[in-house]
Amino acid sequence: MKVGHLIRAERIRQEMKQLVLAKGICTPSYLSKIERNLIFPSEDIVLLLFNRLGIDPSKLQNNDKKTETDFEKMLEATYKEVITNRDESFTKQKLEYLEQHSPLFENQTLYYTYLLIVLRFRIISGSNLNEIKKGIEDLEELSKDFNPRQAYLYKLNKAIYYYSTENRNKSIEYFEDALLLGDNNSLEVWEKAELNYMIGVVYTADGRIFASIEYTRYALDYFRENFLMKRVLDCYILIGITRKKSEQFQEALESYTKAKQICDEFNLHNEKGIVYHNLGSLCGTMGNSEDAIRYYKQSIKFRTKKDSPLISILCLVIEYSKMNHQQFINEWCDKGLSLLSQLRDNNFTSYYHHFTFFKSFHSEQGLSGKVTEDAIDYFKTIQDYQYAHKYSIALAEWYYNNRKYKLSSICFQEANRYGYLYRKINRWEDL
């Protein structure tokens, strides 16, 4: 029986050593050959290994080609449906079905594709990022046996994971690897559209405005032609963000207005939160804090996910900080910190540092050096040099205003260094 890939994958998932699994059943070297499908063990040995790993042998399909073909078609169809619709609740339903109806195939390629698609669904459905990280690490040990399409799916999963953990540099690295692998694999049009959209997102975050628009427009054309209006909405929002970053404010407003019209015409009310948020961001950038605050508050009303109001709350704090409204700053910082305590998710640590900084900055005692240095160290650790730069400047100016000139000078030097890293330049001449 060709089951080595099943045994190996489950052993790795359980972090079990070969010596432990093999004990009393076979030698570790024999198990190693089984796992690499170099030999086919007897049914008795397979059952013993399955039993120790907790694998249900009744799920094993012994070269049932019809079942295998049917499952592969269902898996690929489900993958396309989930990716093109990009709906979290729908993804969770499909994920639950796949996890409950997962026959074990002697076909290694099909099994590895199943693992990669399930991992993608877990990322989309908002599973715990520590669990996602564990899944990626487990697949790393299997990756040398991946075919080109599986290598593409694996790179893509890593790219999305790193983007979710705010490690933009790593995310871009793996997205560009995936793009190269995708070109070599001749992706279907729908899958290429999704990849282009995601690259548009990460390039926008990295300030690559013109490249982002190019990739996003490719995705927009496909989504519009296939009447995937929620995805069309996503593209208009992303184009609006890129226009805002390049100070094309009227064009940004036009994109957001189109997004809002789609919400109204196609009853996409759950998406209004992100549209209002971006309208608020545009108003804030244009110096209209009052309208920005109004839009952010509307955004919070339409946010359905428990964690999704965090970004709008932070932006409210920033707008109130511009206006120096201490009472509202403290009020919204406290709301943000309260929500964080309910979520108890380390992946939102950045918000903790943002909220504690602004509370400290506008407190009666004045800015805390420790609070700010902790924030700078955190953003430096995750390679988010934009915020390391921002808070270093704030601390430098605070020290300067309080006549701590030596500390101020050191902080300004650090701010310059982070600014170079953020802008990806090496010398002042390139500014």
Salt bridges, closest charged atoms under 4 A:
GLU10 OE2 - ARG13 NH2 2.72
GLU15 OE2 - LYS134 NZ 3.86
GLU35 OE2 - ARG11 NE 2.60
ASP70 OD2 - LYS66 NZ 2.97
GLU76 OE1 - ARG149 NH2 3.26
GLU88 OE2 - LYS92 NZ 3.41
GLU88 OE1 - LYS305 NZ 3.44
GLU99 OE2 - ARG122 NH2 2.61
ASP138 OD2 - LYS134 NZ 2.80
GLU140 OE1 - LYS158 NZ 3.23
ASP145 OD2 - ARG8 NH1 3.11
GLU176 OE2 - ARG208 NH1 3.03
ASP177 OD2 - LYS155 NZ 3.53
GLU191 OE1 - ARG149 NH1 3.20
GLU194 OE2 - ARG86 NH1 2.40
GLU194 OE2 - ARG120 NH2 3.97
GLU194 OE1 - ARG231 NH1 2.75
ASP206 OD2 - ARG208 NE 3.05
ASP206 OD2 - LYS424 NZ 2.56
ASP221 OD1 - ARG224 NH2 3.33
ASP234 OD2 - ARG231 NE 3.00
ASP264 OD2 - LYS260 NZ 3.37
ASP264 OD1 - LYS272 NZ 3.10
GLU271 OE1 - LYS230 NZ 3.96
ASP291 OD1 - ARG294 NH2 3.34
ASP307 OD1 - LYS305 NZ 3.89
GLU319 OE2 - LYS322 NZ 2.99
GLU331 OE2 - LYS335 NZ 3.62
ASP334 OD1 - LYS359 NZ 2.94
ASP374 OD2 - LYS370 NZ 2.87
ASP377 OD1 - LYS380 NZ 3.81
GLU414 OE1 - ARG417 NH2 2.90
